């Protein structure tokens, strides 16, 4: 199928919209045009476009993970009805073909029926970390496999929450036994340090790409800053005298630790020394995170409040914004609460700058200055586009034939569930 360059997907408006909601007719006009042009292009005698793509088989209930140069699936074992699964590794497509490639598994490993694979991550020296949870025992563990053969190198309790070139930070999740936070040597799983973990939240600060400090908020209301090299407690802030039974959680935002106490008070502390900078009342706050130069406080009731990191002053608040997904120094790409449509807003004021219509975000595992998103074209597949916080219209970059959704992107690949249940994998155009 020959793809026609359709340029921008959304219409330019004369002035930037203010509080106007998008008109459904205009919103779907671009979709109809895309569908018609693609169908016309595929109806002639033009040969299929040559590209780097593949189809990976996947039975009902399968999961797919992108990890480095491999595509891994967790799928029910064929011909078995006891719930047994297997982990299969496929090579990523690496050559241009007209028809999708059908890769053959490089290796396969059994996965017990009571285990669920939650995370797969490629690491240095040809390793793959596979994190699983066991439903029967309520325990978690991480296994390191050889990417070429699937052979197991080591197995340790817990799930990795941070990988470095030579180390990995893991924590356990269990309701039945004491939890542990530990640092291990990545090549051998040799334990470098460990500590008991009674945590409501664990976050960390990086400097120059390296893990610098770990911040733990305990269920008792204490905040701790842990030295990442030794596991010793650098700074400790006891729970306040009026601390209620509700959990206290903490997030790292630059050089600040933002603590939510009793779901309505946000306290900003310096990560070095845990000295209080300010506190502010934010009703039903569930999290605080960095939003470019500002802080975003999410509300349990829906909406956001935007805080000044220097003083805690509320810059603006909105019940119309469900979430902010990408920011730059001035603007934010956000999801509207009532419509789930993508919009661009001014970060300093919340002013609406642009409306982009309905898009489904492609799951990404690393930060990118642009966001990939898809939109359904009936009887064709998915239109793939890039959006960014600038306010520019979505930029169409591809049409993913026969794709149905459930898309993820990593290492210049995008994988989506196909309409027939298998997975399609495409090399992103450059």
N, C-alpha and C positions, 0 to 999 in steps of 0.2 A: 504494500500500500504506500503510495506517495503522499507525504505530508505537505500540506499547503501552509506556508507561513502566514498566519493570521494576524501577526503583530500583537498589539495590546488586546487583552480580553475584555476589559471593562471600558465603558464609555467615559470620555472626559466630560466634566460638567463645567458650566461657565464660571460661576463663583463656587468656592468650596462650600459644601453643604453645612448647614448648622444643625438644627434639631430635626430636620426632615428625615422621615424613614424612607428607605428605597422603595420605588414602585415595582411591584412584582412583574409587570409586563416588561419593563426595561431590564430588570435583573435577569430574566430568562431569555431575553432576545439574543444575547451573545451566545448562550448555550445552544439555542436552536440553529444559529448561523454556523457555529463550529460543527455541529452534527451533520448538517446538510452538506457543507463543503467537504468534510471528511468522507461522507458516504459517496459523494460525486467522484471524489478522487479515487476511491477504491472500486468504482464500478467500471472503469475502463480497462484497457489492456496493459496498463503500466505494471511492470513487474514489481514484486514486493521490495521495499527499501532494504538495503543491506545495513546491518547494524550489529552491535554486540548485545545479544540477549539470549535467554535460556528459559526453559520450563522445567521446574523441579517438581517431581511427583509428591503428592501429599494426600493421605487419606483424611476422612472426616475426623476432626479433633486434633489434627496436627498443629505444631507450632514451628515457626521458622526464625532463625537467628542469623544475622550477618556478622562475621568475625574475620577481619583481615582478608586473606585471600581465599576464604572458604565460606560456604553456605551450609548451615547445619539445620537439620529438621529433627524434631522429636515426633514420632508417629507411631500409632498402634502397630504391633507386629502382625503381619498378614497371616490369616488362618488361625489366629489365637483369640479366644474369647474371655481370657482371665484378666484383661486389662493391661497385659504386659506391653511395654513400649520399647523402642530402640532409637538411639541417637545415630544419625547418618551424616557424614561429611561429604559435601560435593565441592569440586573446584569451581571457582567463579568463572564465568564466560570471559574469554580473553581474545577472541578473534571475531571478525566481521562475517556475518552469514545472512542469507536472505530469510531462511526459516529459523525459528528458535532452536538453539542447541538443546540436546537431551543429555545432560551430564550423567555419568555413571558414578555411584558412590565410591569414594576413596577408601573408606572403612566404615564399620558400624559397631556399635556397642549396645548391650542391653541396658534398659532403664527399668528398675522395679516398678510395678504397677502403682504402688503407693507413693511414688516420688513424682514431684512436679519440678521441671526445669524452669527456673526463673530468670537466669542471666547467663549469657555466654560472652566471653571477652577474650580477644587475642592479646598475648603479652609477648615480651621480648624472648628471643632465642627459640622461636618456633613452638610456643606453648599456647594452650587454650584453657581458660578457667571456666568451669561449668558449675554453677551454683544451683542446688536443689533443696527442696523442703519435703520432709516425710510427713504425710498426713496422719499416719498411725502413731508415730512417736512424738510428733510435734517438734522435731529437731531439724536443723539446717546444716548443710555441709558444702564445701567447695572442693572440687577435684581438678587437678591439673593433668591435662592430656597432651601427648605429643601430636602436633597438628598433622604430621605426615602419616602416622600409623594409628592414632587413637589410643596408644598404650598409656596406661595410668602412671604418672610420676609420683604423685602424693595425694593425700586426702586429709582434710582438716575440718573440724567443726566450724560452722559459721558461714556467712556470706561476705564476700569482699565488698567494701564500700569505697575503697580507694586503692588504685594500683600505681606503683612507681616503677622505674626501670629495674630496681633491684629488690623492692619490698612491696608488701601488700598489707593493708589494714582490714581486719575482719571483725565482725561482731556476730554473736549468736542471738537467736530469737527463740525463746522457749518459755512456756508457761509452767513447765514441770520441774525445771532445774535452774540453778543460778546461771545468769548470763555472763559472758566474758567478752572483753574487748582485747584484741591481741594484734601485734605486729609480727609478721613472719618474713623470713628470707624467701624471695620469690622462686628461686631456683630449686631450693631443697625443702621448703616449709619449716626450716629451723626457726623456733620461736625466739624472737629478739626480746620481747617483753609481753606481759599480759596483766590485766587488772580486772577485778570484779566489776560488773556493769549493772547498775540499778538505774537505768536511764529512761527518761521520757523522750530524749532526742540526742543525736550525735551529729555534729557538724565539724567543719575544719576550715583552716585558712591556708592558702597556698601563696608562696612567694617565689617568683622566678620559676614557676612550674614545679616547684618542690613543696611537699607537705611541711608546713611550719608548725602549726598548732592544732590541737583537737579540742573542741569545746563540747562538754557533756552537761546536760541538764538532768538531774536525777529526779526520781519520782517523789523524793522528799523535799524538793524545792531548792536544792543546792545547785550552784553553777561551778564547774571546774574547768580550768584550762590545763590540758595535758601536753607535756613535751613529747613531740612525735618521735624523737630519737631514743628516749629512755623510758617513756611511760610514766614518769614521775609527774606529780601534780605541781604545776608552776604557781597557779593562783586558785584560790578557793573562796567562794562567796556563800556564806550560810543562807539558809532560807530565811526570809523575813519573819518577824514575830507574828504577823497577821496572816501568814500563808495558810490558805485553806487547803482542803483535801484534793482539790483539782490539780492536775499535772501542770508543771511549769516547763515550758519549752524554750529553746534558744537557737538562734540562727546567726551565722557569721555574715556580716555585710561590710566588706572592706576591712577596716581596723576596728569595727564595732561589733559587739555582741548584742543582738536585739532579743530581749527576753519578754515573753508573754506570760503574765501572772494572772491567774484566776480568770482568764478569758476576757479581761477588760482593761488591763494595764500593760502598756509597752514601756519597758525600761531599756535604755541604751547604756551599755557599759564599754569601757575600753578593753580590748582583748588583752592588752598588757597591763596587768594589775587589777582588772575588773573594777575600775573606778567609775562610779555613776556619772553620766553626762547629763541625762534628763529622763523624765518619765511623762507619759501622756495617757489619758484615758481614751481607749478605742473600743467601743462596744462590740462584744462577741468576736474579738480578733482570734483567728485561727493560725496565722503565720505572718511573719515579716521577712521580706527579702529585699535585696538590692534591686532597684529599677533604674539603671543608668546612674545619674547623679543623685537620685532620690531613693526613698524607701517605700515599698508597697506593703500595706497591711491588708490581708484578706479577711473578710468578715464572714462568720458562720451564717448570717442571715442573707448573704449575697452582697456583691459589690466590693468596693475597695476604698481605702483611704490612703492618700499619698502624703508622706511625712518628710519634713526637712531633716536630713541626718545630723545637722549641726545643732538644732534646737528642739526637734520633736514637734514643731508646729505643723498643724494640718494644712497642707497647701490646698487640697481640694478632695472631695469625696464624691462617689457616684454609686448608685444602685443599678445603673444601666450597664456597667462593665462587669462581665463575669470573670475575666482573667486577662492579664497582660502576658503575651507570649514572646515578644521580642522588642528590645528597646535600642535606641542610639542615644546620643547626647541631648537630643531635643524632642523626639517623638517616640511613640509606642504603637506597636501593632497589637490590637486587642480583640477579644471576642465579646460581642454584645450579649447581654444576659438573656434577653427575651427572645431573640431571634437566632442566636448562635452564628451570626454573620461576622465577618472580619471587618474591622474598622481601623483607621489611623487616627490617633488623638495626639494633641499637644501635651507633652509630659508635664509641663509646668502648670497648666491650667485645666486640663481635661477637655479642652475645646475639640470638637469633632472636625477633622480635616478632610477625611475621605471615607467612603464606604466601598467595600470591595465585594459585597454579596456573600453567598454561601460557599464556603470551602471547607474541606476536611483536611486537617493538618497531617502531614507525613511525620511519623515518629522518628525523631533524630536522637542520636546518642552522644553527639559532641556539639559544642556551640558552633553556630554558623551565623554570619551577619545577615543572611537571608533565610526565609522559611520556605520549605517546599509544601505545596498543598495540591489537592486533587479535587476534581469536580466530575460528576457522572455525565456522560453523553450516552443516552439510551441507544442500545443496539450497536454501540461502537466500543466503549470502554471508559477510560478516564483521561481527562485533560490534566496534564501536569504543568504547574506554574510555579513561579517564584514570586514571593511577596517580601517586602522589607518595610521598615518603619518610615521611609521617606514620604509616604503618601502617594507614590506613583502607582498607576494601575497594575494589576497582576500581569506578569509577563509569561506568556505561554512558551514552554520549552519542549513539550513532547505530547504525543498522544499514545497512551498505553492500551493497545488493542486487547479486548476481551478481559480487561482488569475490572474487578468488582469492588475493591476497597481493601481495608486492613493493611495499609501501606507503611513501610518503614524504609529509612535510608541510612546508609553508612558506607564510607570508603568509596564514594562516587558510584554506588549502586543503589537502586531502588527496587524493592520487592513488594508485590501486591498479590493478594489472593485473586485468582482468576475465577471467572464465572463457572467453570467446570470443577472447581474445588482445588485444583493444583495451584502452585505459586508461579508467577512470572517474575523474572529478574531481568532488569535492564541496566546497561551502562548509561549513566547520565551524560547527555551531550555537553561538550565543552564550549 
